[in-house]
Amino acid sequence: PARYDDFHRKYPKIPLMGSETSSAFMVRGEYRTDREAHLINSYDDECAPWGNTVRDAWRMIAERPFVAGTFVWTGFDYRGEPTPFVWPSVATFFGTYDSCGFDKDACWYYRAFWKKEKRVHLVSPWESGKEPGEPVRVQVISNCSRVEVFAGDTLQGSLDIDLYGQNELTVPYSGERLTAVGYADGKEAARDVQEPAGEPAALVLEASQPALSQGGYEAVCVNVSLVDEKGHVIPNRDM
């Protein structure tokens, strides 16, 4: 990406596209960076030395009509080439999805960048629970013009959205529902909610298909979730 402009000056009639851009580090469901534990937060703070954050990589394309697009490196985390850590890490950290195919928060940036449908997505550990009053870093990904953030019914802040910016605020944890409401043309256009999870109540199994039908020559993926009595997924509990 740093050479887009130089190339265009030399060859102004040749369109171009990026290859293996971004390489932004994050671990699904983690909202603090602990390098000793090989964890990187999901706020799009870090990238490989050769790369850019998700936001910066796409901003450099969107602002240049002569750049057709990019191949993001990578779509999925994969085993081998452990980056940015070495053993005992055995895989990469810059996938848009994790190695099981679950969305990282990076997916929501691309949805906001590429889709016309208005959307809002909260990036925070609110669902995991905190001590009352503990400050929580809350990031908002949205293609709305303005987003209001509420803890319960209390307005915590209003953000004028920069599509490629790091739109965020600090919210004291209250144990209530966290809600982001996005506005476009002065009207509500989208919202996202994070519910604090309660105590474990059940395991929920979801199969990718109801049965094997090819004599054992196919696979069924089963997602296992721990939920509270209201059915809210508990994201941070070991069982």
N, C-alpha and C positions, 0 to 999 in steps of 0.2 A: 503493500500500500504506500509506503514512503516514496516509491518511484513512479506512481501514477502520473504525477504532474511532469516529471522529467521526461517520461516516455511520450506524453502527449505533446510536449513542446517540440520534440524531435520528429514525431510522426503524427501530426494533427489530424490526418484523415483516416487513421487506423483505429477502430474501436478496440477496446481491450477488456479483459476481465481478470479478477484476482484468482489465485490458486493457493490452497492451503493457508488461508488467512484466519484470523482470530486466535485460535489456540488459547482460549481463556480458561483458567483453572477454576473449578468448583467441585465440591462433593455434595451429591444430592442429600438434602435434608439437614445440612450442617450450616450453622450461622455464626460460627466463631472459627478463627484460624488457630490451629495448634500444630505447629510444624513438627514437634516431637512425636505427636500422634499421627502425623501424615494426614491432617485434615485442613481443608481450605474452605472458607466460607462461600456462600452463594450470592454475594452481593456484587459480583462482577468486578472485584477489586484487583485481581492478579491475572497475568498472562505469561506465556513463555517469552524468553528473550527475543525471539524472532517474530512474535505475534503482537496482537492488540487485544484489548477487552472486546467483548461482543459489541458494546455500544460504539466504541471508537472505530472498529473495523467496518461497521456498516455505515457510520456517518461519513467516512471517507469515500464510500461508494455513492451514497445518496446525494452528496453535494457535487458530484461530478457526472454530468450527463454522458460523458464519453466512456464511462466504465459500466459495462453491461451487468456485472454481478460478480459473484465469487463462489468458489468451493470452500466451505467452512471445514477447517481441520480441527476436530473431526466430528462426524455425526454421532459416533458412539465412543465411549471409553473402550479400550481394548488391551488385552494382555500383551506384554512385551514393551520395549522402549519406555520403561517407567520414567515419567516426567511429571513434576519436577523432583520427585524423590527417588532414591535408590532403595535397595533391599532394606527392610522387608517388603516394600511396595514392589509389585510385579506388573503394574499396569499404568496406563496414562490417566490423567485427570482433566483433560481438556475436551472431552466429549460433550456434545450438546445433550445427549441422553447417556445414562449410565450403562454399564455392561449388560444389565438385564432389560434394557429398553424402557426404563421408567424416565419420565420427564425430569430434567433438571430445571431450575428456574430460568436458565438460558433460553429454553424453548419459548418462554413468554415474551422475551425481547423480540424474537423473530415474528411471533404472532402479531405483536404490536406494530412492527416495522412493515410487514408484508400484507396484512389483512386490512380490508376497508371496515369490517365490522368493529365497532368500538368495544374496547375491552380494558379491564383493570385487573391487575394481579398484585397481591401483597407478598412481599418477601420478608419474612421475619420468623423467629422461633416462638411466636405467640401461642401456638397450639400446644407447645411442649410444657407450658406453665412456668411461672417465675415466682419470686417472692413479691408480695404486694408493694407497689411503689418502685420496684426495680426498673431502671431505664432499659427500654428495649429499642434497638435499632430497627426501624421499619422503613423499608424501601417500597416504592410504588412504581410498577411498570405499567404504562398506559399510553394509548394513542388518543385519549381524550384531551381537551384543552385545560381542564382543571379537575382536581381530585380533592375531596374532603375526606378526612380520616376521623373515625369515631371510635372511642372505647365505650361500649354500652351506648348511651344516648348523648355522651359528652363529646363535643367537637374538640379534637386534639390539634388540628391544623388544616390549612388549605394550601395546596400546592399548585402553582401554575406550571404545567408540565412542559418540560423540554424532552421531546421524544427520544433524543440520544443522550440525555443527561442522567445524572444519578439523583433522582428525585426521592428525597427521604427526609424523615424527621425522627425525633426520639420521643417515645411515648412511655409514660410510667405504667407498669403492669397493674391491671385492676382485676383480673380474673373474669372480666366480662367479654362479650363478643367484640372482636375488632372488625370494623367495617370500613371499606374504601368505596366511595361513591364518585363515579366519574361523570363529568358534564361536558356536553358538546352543544354549541349554540344556545347556551343557557338552560338546557334541559338535561335531566338525568339520562345517561346513555348506557352505563354499565356499572356493575358493582362486584366486589369480592368480599368474602367473609372468612375469618379465621375464628374457629370455636376452640376455647381452651378444653383440652381433653380431661376427663375424669379418671376414676380408677378403672383398671381392667375388668371387663365383664365377659368377653367372649372372643373367640377367634373366628374370623370370617375367611372362608376359602372361596376364591373365584377362579373357575376354570375357563381356559380360552375356548373350549368347545365341550359339549356334554359327554361325548364318548369317542373312543377310538373306533375307526371304521375301516382301516386299511390293513387289517391282519397284523397289527403291531409295527407297521412300517411308517408310523407317524408319531408325533409327540403332542402332548397336551401340557400347556404351561399353567401352573396353579399359583396364583398370588395369595399370600397369607397375610392377613392384617389383624392386629390386635385392636379391639374397639372397647369403648366404655358403654355404659348402659343406654346411652342415647344414640349409639352407633357411630360416634365420632372416632376417627382413627387416632390412636396414640402413637406418635411418631418416635418416641425416645425411650421406650421401656424394654428392657431385656427380660425374657421369660425363660 
